[in-house]
Structures are given as structure tokens and as C-alpha cells.
Amino acid sequence: MSYLVLARKWRPTTFSEVIGQEHVTVTLQNAIENDRLASAYIFSGPRGVGKTTTARILAKALNCETGPTVDPCNVCDVCKEIISGNSIDVLEIDGASNRGIDEIRNLRESTRYTSAQQRSKIYIIDEVHMLTTEAFNALLKTLEEPPPHVIFIFATTEVNKIPSTILSRCQRFDFRRISTGKITEQLQKICTQENIHIDELSLSLIAKKSEGCMRDSQSLLDQVISFCGTDVKQNDVSQLLGVIGLDVYIDILSAVAEKDAAKIFTLSQTIYEKGYSYIELLAGLAEYINKVLLFKTTSDARVLFEKEEFIKTIKAQAELFNDTDLLRLYQAVVEAAHDLRWSNNPQLHVEMLLVRMTKMIKTVEFEQILSELDVLKKKAITEPKQPKQPEQSDSVRILPEVLPQK
């Protein structure tokens, strides 16, 4: 197969192309310029945010024929070998399949030899948290006093599983999830270069579905293009990815505000027929209630990150609830999402939650109650007292019967 998937085709090749990790790339560039490189690094963070990619770029920057440089050329033989994975001095090791002490002992022995062709010998160990305790212990001495030509780069998604003795010998960089806006911008750039016609809302749906992972978003975009072709429509994206549109949450909150249980039952049936995930439904509903609460609290539309038509609707719905009501609704949804995993009938569980939300009595603030009591008290003082009327008994007095005298 000659086709190269988008995630590999658009993989960053320089530090400037790495998106959303400036706190890492700028630090590494400064370290290269000032010759202050550490002997071991730990790149930790979620999947698909650039850990292994940054490790490869660092390897190219150190071994490039024009380097060490912060901008590797990507055209020299050394850079090409590292990109293709054929470099004998830059070794990528999968920690999940090479996790034993024997593999680490062999690696430790190979560090004694100088690099064959390049300046530095670089070991990139992916998913390093999968190594055994014995394997980690075998690395301790080498990490503490490494040969001058060796650099270790460890990548992991679960840094908490790495022993503290290893962490203390490395410089740690925490990679962050990438914002939806930056992912959307990158996807738009890719679509422009690939001649794909797609609207911004569809790209936003893909970006949200990827949960801050650039690689996942590019894989999803590949899937969408395979399904829709070069002309992508929003409805097709929602159908393929099973994304629940914002209009569903708007309709639910409108029914709750109107206390319309009949509308809730209709919405529940529609959700069931469309096959939406109930876990995603509750997660999205909680997020939407949070957006309404944020806007009501801050009155700042910038916190919404939505299209103008949706922003107007959210503003209108924010006026229908007070802060405490929104907090109660949010808490009910979160508790239902937690209990959903134990439910034998998820549809009924979610349906009853939505009905219960329509039956919630609006919260009355304590200050409001005191204010109303003060009004009643003042009214009672100012109004003249009415004269007390004698009580009239409704009881019937029974008189003894008087018999005529003979």
C-alpha cells in the first residue's frame, strides 16, 4: 500500500511544528543553544500529543550534519535515517515488549561503545513504565553516571508507575492535552493542503472527539474523508463519529426549564433510536450545564467557544435558571453518570434522570425568605387591628323535651 495516513504524513519534523507544547520545545531549543543538555529525559503525558515525535526531533537536532542545531535540516543522510528509523545510533525501543532485565542489561552493555557514525548515541524507550522493577534497577547506575556520548529519552503515559529513583535522575517534561482551537486550526490546514472541503463546525466536532490528542484527531479526519469523500458535511460527521449535537442538550435543558415531562419522553426515545452512547450523553449534558453556569456567573461569551447561533441560545437559557438550580442539575447528572455503570437498563436510568430534572422545585434563596418574612412583619405592624368579633358557635343546643301536664 502506497497511501500514507494523515497522522504520519503530517507528523512534525521540527520543533516549530510541534503544536501546543511550547513549554517543552522552547526549553529544549534553549538547552541546545546553550549546550546545557541533560543525559536523560522523561516525556510524560496523554497519548498522541507529541512525546515520541519530540524525542525524534531532539535526536535529529543533536546529530544533524549541520548541528547541533535547533532546526534540523531533514534532508541530510543522518536526518533521513532517523526519520525512517534506520539509524544505528538512534535506537527506538518498545518498553512493553522489551521489559525484562535481560534486555536492559544488553542495552546497558551497548552504551559502553561510542556512536558509529553520529555525535550522540540516543536511546528512545517508549512506554517505559512497562519495564519491570528489576529492569529499572539495572538502569540506575547507567543513568547516574552515563557515558558522555549517550542520551536517554523515556516516553510514558503513566509517569506514576516509574520509580522515584529513576525520576530523580532525569529531567521531566509534562506534555499537555492540546486545546480544541489549536487542533481545529491544524485540521483546517491539513484539509486545505489535501483539497478537502469541510466546514469549521465539522472540524470542531472532530477536535472535541479526539479529547486533546492531535494524532487521534488526524486519524478521525482520515476516517471521515474515507466516508464522505472530498466534500464533508456536518451531518455525515455526526453520524459517523456518533457525536451528540449541541442541539440535543439545548432541547433537554429547555424541557427542564418548561417542566415538560412529555417532551423529555420524546427526546429520550429519539436518543435511543439514534443509538447515542448514554455515557457520552451524560458527559456532554454535564459539560453543557457547566457552560450555561459559567456564562451566568461571568457574563463572558468567550468562555463558551461556540458558534454565534448557539451562544444566543445559551444566553437565553442562562436567564431561566439561577446558579443554585444549575449546580443541582449538574450534580444530578454527575451522580447518574457514576451510577450508570451498575444499571441493567441504561435507557430507563437516563430517562428517569431527565424526568426527575423536570420535577425539581426551583431553589429559593435564604435571603429571599428572610426578605419576604420582613415584608409580612411590617405589613402586620402597619395595618390597624380589626375589632375582635364574638365567636358564634355552630353547635346546636338540645333542650329537654317538656311533656304536657295532665
Helices and strands as residue ranges (DSSP letters): H 6-9, G 15-17, H 22-33, E 40-44, H 51-63, H 77-84, E 90-94, H 101-110, E 121-126, G 128-130, H 133-144, E 150-156, G 159-161, H 164-167, E 171-174, H 180-193, H 200-209, H 214-228, H 234-241, H 246-258, H 261-274, H 278-298, G 301-303, H 308-318, H 323-340, H 346-358, H 366-382
